[in-house]
Amino acid sequence: MAEIKLARVDFRLIHGQVIARWLKQIEANRIIIIDDLLSKDPFMSQVYVMAAPAGVNVEIISTDEAAAAWKSNELGNGNLLILFKRVKSAFEAQQKGFPIHTLQIGGLGADVGRKVVHNQITLDKADAEKLQKISENGTKVIFQTVPEEKFGSLDKILKKMKE
């Protein structure tokens, strides 16, 4: 059984902060990106595979594949960093049976209709509703960009959304 060391939503997926800080912090040797759109894009998938440091295996799978792989063999072996590009992907993976004990929101980009809720992290109403449902299903949702930062709780973030 693989050990999920960190499940994170970060729209940039594999980038300097993830590699230099989080990957070393959790000592993961596998990165699994769960994203339905990216799993169907061989060019961008290859870009992310090449972005990982030597010795770290990268797999890009759909939410259906993630749920099936967990049910089949609990994703094999190793220490895992699970990355989601969107809150929607984390929500769908959870709905399909993929276990997420703690979900770290680490980066969601700005756009029209989104509100800054924690450092540079933004949410819109749809993301906030999905995070609330993820939490109600038993997952702890935290907001944290770097390891030394104190994390923000979902309850406080949702109050900011209403302000």
N, C-alpha and C positions, 0 to 999 in steps of 0.2 A: 504494500500500500504506500503510495506517495504521500508525503506530508505537505499540506498546503500551508506555507509559511506566511504568505501575505496574499490577499485578494484586493486589488486596487483598481479604481476607475481613474484613468488618466488619458485624456484625448490624444496625447502625444505618444502614447504607448512606450516604446523603447527609446529613451533619450538619455542625455548625460546624467541628470539627477537620478533617474531610476537605476542606471548602471553603476554610477559612482557611489551612491548613497544606499539606496534600498537593497540592491542585490547583495552588496557586501554585508549590510546590517543583518539580513536574514539568512545569509549563506545559502542561497538557492543555487542549484545547478541546472535547473530547467525553468524556462519561461513558457507559459502557455497563454496565448492570446485567444480569447473567446469572442468571436465577432462573426456574425453571419455574412456580412458584406465582404470583409477582408478575406475570409476563408475561400471566397470564390474569385479572388484577384491574385493570380500567380505572380505577377510582376511586383506588386506592393508587398506581398508575402515574402518574396525573396529579399526585398530591401530590408525588411525587419529582421529576417534571419541573419543577414550580413551585418546588421547593426549590433548584434550581441557580441560580448567578449568571447575570446577563445575558451573552450571548456564548458560553455553554457549552451545547452540545446534549446532551440526555439521551435515550438509547434504552433500552428495557427489553425484553429478548428471552429466549427459552428456551434451554436448553443445545443443543437440536437446531438452532435458528435460528443460534446463535453458531457452531457447527461448520460449518453450511452456508454462512454468510456468509463465514467465513474461507476455505473451499475455493473459493468463487465469486470473490471479489474482495479477499480479505484485509482486509475491513471498510472498504474505500474509502480515504478520506484522513483526515488529522488526527493529533493526538497524543491518545492514549486513556488514560483511567483506567478500568480494568475493575474492577467491584465485584461481589463475591459476598456474599450474605447468610449463606450456610452453607458449611461445608467440603464437604458433600455436593454442592453445585452445582459447586464448583471441580473436584472429583473427576470428576463426570459429564461436565463440559465437556472435561476432559483426555482422558477415555476415548473421547469422540466425535471427537477430533482437533483440539480448540481448543488452540493453543500457549500454554503458560504457562512461561516461562523461569525467572522468580522469582515465588514466591507469598508475599505479605506477609500474615501473620495480625495483624490490628490490633484486633480487638474481637470477642469471643465472650462472650455474656452468661452469668450464673450461673444454675444450676438444680440440681435434685437430681441427684446422681451426677456432677457436674462438679467439677473440681479447678482451683484457681488455679495457673497454671504460669509466668506472666510478667506482671508488673504486674497489671492487672485482667483479663487474658485467661484464660479457662477452657477446659478440654478434658474430654471424656468419652472412654471407651474407643473408641467408634465413630469419633469425629473423629480420635483419635490413629492408629488403624489406617488411615484414609483418607489422612491426611497422610504416613504412612510409605510407602504405595503411590504417592502423588503424587511423593514424593522418589525412590523407586526407578525411576520412569518418566522421570527426568531433570530434574525441576523442583527448583530450590533453594527450600527453605521456610524463611522467617525470621519471627521474632516481633518486632514493633515497633509501638508506638502513635503516636509522634510523630517527626518527622524528626531531631531532635537526640539522640534516645535510641539508645544502642548496641543493635543487634539481638541477639536470642537465637537460637541455632541449634536446629534440630529435634532433633539428637542430645541436646543438654542437656535440652531440654524433655521428650523421651521418657523420659530417666532420672528426671526429677522425677515423671513419671506412675507410675513403679514404686516410688517411695519410700513 
